[in-house]
Amino acid sequence: MAKSTIQKINDKYNETGSVQNKLRSGRPRKTSASADRLIVKQFKANRRKPAAEVANEMLHSMEIKISPQTVRNRLYAQGFHERIARR
């Protein structure tokens, strides 16, 4: 490891008391971890259900208004990738 890297880490620790990264600005997530689990649960119950229907069910069950793209993003993050069913 380079000397400069170690020096920067040491300076950061002396300045802040920690070597953790600072919080960054950005848009907050619309769904919580429990909402993400519910999305996956609904998807597993019926894998052919459109993302728009799952988003609509989230509105009724948890009163969270999310877009179908958000549903797709959460499923993709959990390892469910879009595939076309074979006939």
Z-matrix of the N, CA and C atoms (Angstrom, degrees):
N
C 1 1.448
C 2 1.528 1 108.06
N 3 1.292 2 116.58 1 142.10
C 4 1.466 3 121.62 2 -176.97
C 5 1.526 4 111.38 3 -71.15
N 6 1.312 5 115.34 4 150.52
C 7 1.471 6 121.20 5 178.73
C 8 1.526 7 111.55 6 -59.94
N 9 1.333 8 115.44 7 -39.46
C 10 1.463 9 119.59 8 -177.28
C 11 1.536 10 110.88 9 -65.30
N 12 1.335 11 116.92 10 -34.95
C 13 1.461 12 120.75 11 178.58
C 14 1.521 13 110.52 12 -64.69
N 15 1.308 14 115.90 13 -46.60
C 16 1.462 15 120.68 14 179.63
C 17 1.524 16 110.33 15 -63.21
N 18 1.345 17 116.13 16 -39.84
C 19 1.463 18 120.00 17 179.64
C 20 1.531 19 110.91 18 -64.57
N 21 1.334 20 117.05 19 -41.02
C 22 1.468 21 120.20 20 179.07
C 23 1.526 22 111.05 21 -65.26
N 24 1.335 23 116.95 22 -40.67
C 25 1.461 24 120.31 23 177.91
C 26 1.520 25 110.12 24 -64.11
N 27 1.313 26 116.82 25 -42.75
C 28 1.460 27 121.93 26 179.73
C 29 1.531 28 110.92 27 -63.97
N 30 1.325 29 116.63 28 -44.02
C 31 1.466 30 120.64 29 178.49
C 32 1.531 31 111.05 30 -62.52
N 33 1.328 32 116.05 31 -41.32
C 34 1.459 33 120.94 32 179.70
C 35 1.535 34 109.95 33 -62.81
N 36 1.323 35 117.07 34 -41.59
C 37 1.463 36 120.66 35 179.49
C 38 1.530 37 111.10 36 -65.96
N 39 1.314 38 116.28 37 -42.73
C 40 1.461 39 119.89 38 179.77
C 41 1.530 40 111.85 39 -65.41
N 42 1.329 41 116.24 40 -33.83
C 43 1.469 42 121.08 41 -177.11
C 44 1.531 43 112.40 42 -78.35
N 45 1.334 44 116.23 43 -42.78
C 46 1.462 45 119.70 44 -173.05
C 47 1.526 46 114.02 45 -110.22
N 48 1.316 47 117.96 46 -15.98
C 49 1.461 48 121.13 47 -176.57
C 50 1.512 49 112.85 48 82.62
N 51 1.322 50 116.85 49 6.01
C 52 1.457 51 122.15 50 -179.48
C 53 1.521 52 108.96 51 -152.32
N 54 1.317 53 116.53 52 159.98
C 55 1.463 54 120.07 53 175.86
C 56 1.529 55 111.14 54 -108.51
N 57 1.343 56 116.73 55 9.74
C 58 1.457 57 121.24 56 178.09
C 59 1.527 58 110.24 57 -69.48
N 60 1.335 59 115.63 58 150.79
C 61 1.454 60 120.30 59 176.22
C 62 1.523 61 110.03 60 -68.89
N 63 1.314 62 116.58 61 149.33
C 64 1.459 63 121.63 62 177.10
C 65 1.527 64 109.33 63 -73.24
N 66 1.327 65 115.98 64 155.80
C 67 1.454 66 120.08 65 174.93
C 68 1.518 67 109.56 66 -65.70
N 69 1.305 68 115.54 67 141.87
C 70 1.459 69 120.13 68 -179.73
C 71 1.525 70 109.39 69 -111.99
N 72 1.301 71 114.75 70 155.55
C 73 1.455 72 118.68 71 177.59
C 74 1.521 73 108.87 72 -76.25
N 75 1.287 74 115.98 73 159.69
C 76 1.454 75 120.64 74 178.48
C 77 1.514 76 109.71 75 162.18
N 78 1.295 77 114.87 76 168.12
C 79 1.455 78 119.75 77 -178.63
C 80 1.525 79 109.80 78 -71.87
N 81 1.334 80 117.91 79 131.41
C 82 1.470 81 119.93 80 178.83
C 83 1.528 82 111.16 81 -71.03
N 84 1.322 83 115.58 82 151.66
C 85 1.465 84 120.53 83 179.51
C 86 1.522 85 110.60 84 -67.58
N 87 1.301 86 115.95 85 143.62
C 88 1.467 87 121.59 86 179.67
C 89 1.532 88 110.46 87 -81.17
N 90 1.338 89 116.74 88 -30.20
C 91 1.456 90 120.49 89 -176.97
C 92 1.523 91 110.56 90 -111.95
N 93 1.319 92 114.99 91 149.06
C 94 1.467 93 121.18 92 175.64
C 95 1.530 94 108.73 93 -91.21
N 96 1.320 95 116.57 94 177.74
C 97 1.465 96 120.69 95 178.21
C 98 1.525 97 110.64 96 -63.84
N 99 1.341 98 117.33 97 -37.62
C 100 1.469 99 119.62 98 179.02
C 101 1.531 100 111.10 99 -68.35
N 102 1.324 101 117.38 100 -35.93
C 103 1.472 102 120.38 101 177.04
C 104 1.529 103 110.20 102 -67.05
N 105 1.323 104 116.58 103 -37.81
C 106 1.466 105 120.08 104 177.13
C 107 1.533 106 110.66 105 -62.53
N 108 1.341 107 116.23 106 -40.83
C 109 1.470 108 120.01 107 178.64
C 110 1.527 109 110.44 108 -64.77
N 111 1.325 110 117.11 109 -38.05
C 112 1.462 111 120.52 110 178.89
C 113 1.531 112 111.00 111 -66.11
N 114 1.315 113 117.60 112 -38.92
C 115 1.469 114 121.39 113 177.15
C 116 1.525 115 109.57 114 -59.98
N 117 1.330 116 116.58 115 -46.73
C 118 1.465 117 120.61 116 -179.66
C 119 1.529 118 110.37 117 -64.51
N 120 1.337 119 117.12 118 -40.19
C 121 1.465 120 121.37 119 179.87
C 122 1.523 121 110.91 120 -62.50
N 123 1.336 122 116.73 121 -43.89
C 124 1.463 123 120.73 122 178.63
C 125 1.524 124 110.83 123 -65.03
N 126 1.319 125 116.34 124 -37.38
C 127 1.457 126 119.76 125 179.59
C 128 1.530 127 110.92 126 -67.44
N 129 1.331 128 116.14 127 -41.84
C 130 1.465 129 119.35 128 -179.14
C 131 1.527 130 111.55 129 -66.55
N 132 1.328 131 117.58 130 -29.66
C 133 1.463 132 121.28 131 178.71
C 134 1.528 133 110.87 132 -65.03
N 135 1.323 134 116.61 133 -36.83
C 136 1.469 135 121.04 134 178.83
C 137 1.516 136 107.81 135 -148.96
N 138 1.306 137 116.51 136 99.38
C 139 1.467 138 121.06 137 -175.46
C 140 1.525 139 113.33 138 -70.90
N 141 1.312 140 117.61 139 -14.27
C 142 1.465 141 120.22 140 179.62
C 143 1.530 142 112.93 141 -93.06
N 144 1.318 143 116.46 142 0.35
C 145 1.466 144 120.68 143 -178.47
C 146 1.530 145 109.41 144 -70.90
N 147 1.321 146 118.67 145 130.53
C 148 1.463 147 121.15 146 179.17
C 149 1.529 148 112.14 147 -65.29
N 150 1.307 149 115.75 148 152.19
C 151 1.465 150 121.38 149 -179.95
C 152 1.530 151 111.33 150 -61.30
N 153 1.326 152 116.77 151 -31.73
C 154 1.468 153 120.15 152 179.04
C 155 1.534 154 110.95 153 -63.99
N 156 1.336 155 117.33 154 -36.75
C 157 1.463 156 120.34 155 178.22
C 158 1.526 157 111.09 156 -68.95
N 159 1.318 158 116.82 157 -39.89
C 160 1.468 159 120.75 158 178.10
C 161 1.524 160 109.37 159 -63.76
N 162 1.330 161 117.26 160 -41.91
C 163 1.463 162 121.05 161 178.46
C 164 1.524 163 110.60 162 -62.52
N 165 1.326 164 116.86 163 -39.32
C 166 1.464 165 121.34 164 178.77
C 167 1.528 166 110.56 165 -66.65
N 168 1.329 167 117.35 166 -39.22
C 169 1.463 168 120.56 167 177.98
C 170 1.531 169 111.03 168 -66.47
N 171 1.322 170 116.98 169 -33.85
C 172 1.464 171 120.24 170 177.30
C 173 1.529 172 110.13 171 -65.02
N 174 1.321 173 116.40 172 -35.64
C 175 1.458 174 120.72 173 178.15
C 176 1.524 175 110.45 174 -63.97
N 177 1.342 176 116.43 175 -41.62
C 178 1.465 177 120.24 176 -178.13
C 179 1.524 178 112.47 177 -77.16
N 180 1.325 179 117.81 178 -39.24
C 181 1.465 180 119.64 179 -174.05
C 182 1.530 181 113.07 180 -83.86
N 183 1.331 182 118.06 181 -43.63
C 184 1.467 183 120.45 182 -175.98
C 185 1.526 184 113.10 183 -114.45
N 186 1.327 185 116.67 184 0.40
C 187 1.459 186 122.57 185 -178.64
C 188 1.533 187 111.98 186 55.89
N 189 1.345 188 114.57 187 41.02
C 190 1.463 189 121.13 188 175.91
C 191 1.521 190 106.79 189 -114.58
N 192 1.309 191 116.50 190 118.81
C 193 1.461 192 120.46 191 178.91
C 194 1.521 193 108.55 192 -89.00
N 195 1.324 194 115.91 193 109.66
C 196 1.461 195 121.46 194 178.50
C 197 1.515 196 109.10 195 -127.39
N 198 1.306 197 115.81 196 158.63
C 199 1.457 198 120.58 197 179.66
C 200 1.523 199 109.78 198 -87.91
N 201 1.324 200 117.07 199 159.83
C 202 1.469 201 119.96 200 175.11
C 203 1.536 202 112.30 201 -58.38
N 204 1.318 203 116.90 202 -31.80
C 205 1.468 204 119.78 203 178.72
C 206 1.532 205 110.62 204 -65.65
N 207 1.325 206 117.78 205 -35.45
C 208 1.466 207 120.97 206 176.38
C 209 1.520 208 109.89 207 -63.00
N 210 1.330 209 117.04 208 -41.17
C 211 1.475 210 121.13 209 176.94
C 212 1.519 211 109.14 210 -59.67
N 213 1.323 212 117.07 211 -47.47
C 214 1.470 213 120.68 212 179.22
C 215 1.522 214 111.27 213 -60.58
N 216 1.334 215 116.91 214 -41.88
C 217 1.469 216 120.69 215 179.84
C 218 1.523 217 111.15 216 -62.23
N 219 1.334 218 117.44 217 -42.66
C 220 1.464 219 120.98 218 -179.20
C 221 1.525 220 110.74 219 -67.24
N 222 1.336 221 116.92 220 -39.61
C 223 1.465 222 119.95 221 177.72
C 224 1.523 223 110.88 222 -66.36
N 225 1.308 224 116.67 223 -41.03
C 226 1.468 225 121.06 224 178.94
C 227 1.528 226 110.10 225 -62.28
N 228 1.320 227 117.36 226 -40.07
C 229 1.461 228 121.62 227 179.43
C 230 1.527 229 111.20 228 -65.02
N 231 1.332 230 117.06 229 -27.35
C 232 1.467 231 121.29 230 179.14
C 233 1.529 232 112.40 231 -90.10
N 234 1.339 233 116.55 232 3.45
C 235 1.461 234 119.96 233 175.36
C 236 1.515 235 114.96 234 96.96
N 237 1.324 236 117.99 235 7.35
C 238 1.460 237 120.76 236 176.84
C 239 1.522 238 107.68 237 -95.32
N 240 1.326 239 115.71 238 108.68
C 241 1.457 240 120.92 239 -178.18
C 242 1.525 241 108.91 240 -103.39
N 243 1.322 242 115.42 241 149.69
C 244 1.455 243 119.48 242 -177.81
C 245 1.518 244 110.65 243 -65.64
N 246 1.300 245 114.56 244 129.69
C 247 1.454 246 121.61 245 175.48
C 248 1.514 247 107.51 246 -137.19
N 249 1.309 248 116.28 247 152.45
C 250 1.458 249 121.21 248 176.13
C 251 1.524 250 106.63 249 -97.85
N 252 1.336 251 116.38 250 129.31
C 253 1.458 252 121.42 251 -177.81
C 254 1.531 253 110.25 252 -66.87
N 255 1.307 254 115.15 253 141.49
C 256 1.451 255 120.95 254 178.22
C 257 1.517 256 109.53 255 -80.26
N 258 1.319 257 116.79 256 146.63
C 259 1.462 258 119.75 257 -180.00
C 260 1.493 259 111.68 258 -91.63
